[in-house]
């Protein structure tokens, strides 16, 4: 029996619907051709986000709920909700680990 992307991902459910995500205010950033370039002066690292990552970054200008991000992505792109949840969770774990974004109260 095939498993869904959400079941296959190690990041399947690290976020509850009510969890709020926001940008790290210490990250400097700019956009070039609909893609984000961000710099962590604290870590001395530069990051690049593709078009979809940039959309998530824009949405998190103010704290945003995980379920609202999922709804925005599934509305904009042809993606099933379980796949979107898994992919978005994986992305958020990566950018939180990198210090670009954070969970907000």
Residue pairs with C-beta under 8 A, 6 or more apart in sequence:
4 82
4 83
4 86
5 82
5 83
5 86
5 87
6 12
6 13
6 82
6 83
6 85
6 86
8 86
9 86
9 87
9 89
9 90
11 86
11 89
11 90
11 93
12 85
12 86
12 89
13 85
13 89
14 89
14 92
14 93
15 21
15 66
15 89
15 92
16 66
17 65
17 66
17 67
17 70
18 65
18 66
18 67
19 65
19 66
19 103
20 63
20 64
20 65
20 66
20 103
20 104
20 105
21 60
21 63
21 64
21 65
21 66
21 69
21 92
21 96
21 101
21 102
21 103
21 104
22 60
22 61
22 62
22 63
22 64
22 101
22 102
22 104
23 57
23 60
23 61
23 100
23 101
23 102
24 40
24 99
24 100
24 101
24 102
26 40
26 41
26 42
27 38
27 39
27 40
27 99
27 100
28 38
28 39
28 41
29 36
29 37
29 38
29 39
29 57
30 36
30 37
31 37
31 54
34 51
34 54
35 48
35 49
35 50
35 51
35 54
36 47
36 48
36 49
36 53
36 54
36 57
37 46
37 47
37 48
38 46
38 47
38 48
38 49
38 57
38 100
39 45
39 46
39 47
40 46
40 47
40 98
40 99
40 100
42 99
43 99
45 98
45 99
47 95
47 98
47 100
49 56
49 57
49 95
52 73
52 77
53 91
53 95
55 72
55 73
55 76
56 69
56 73
56 88
56 91
56 92
57 100
57 101
59 68
59 69
59 72
60 69
60 101
63 104
66 88
66 89
66 92
69 88
70 81
70 84
70 85
70 88
73 79
73 84
73 88
74 80
74 81
74 84
77 84
79 87
92 101
95 101
96 102
96 103
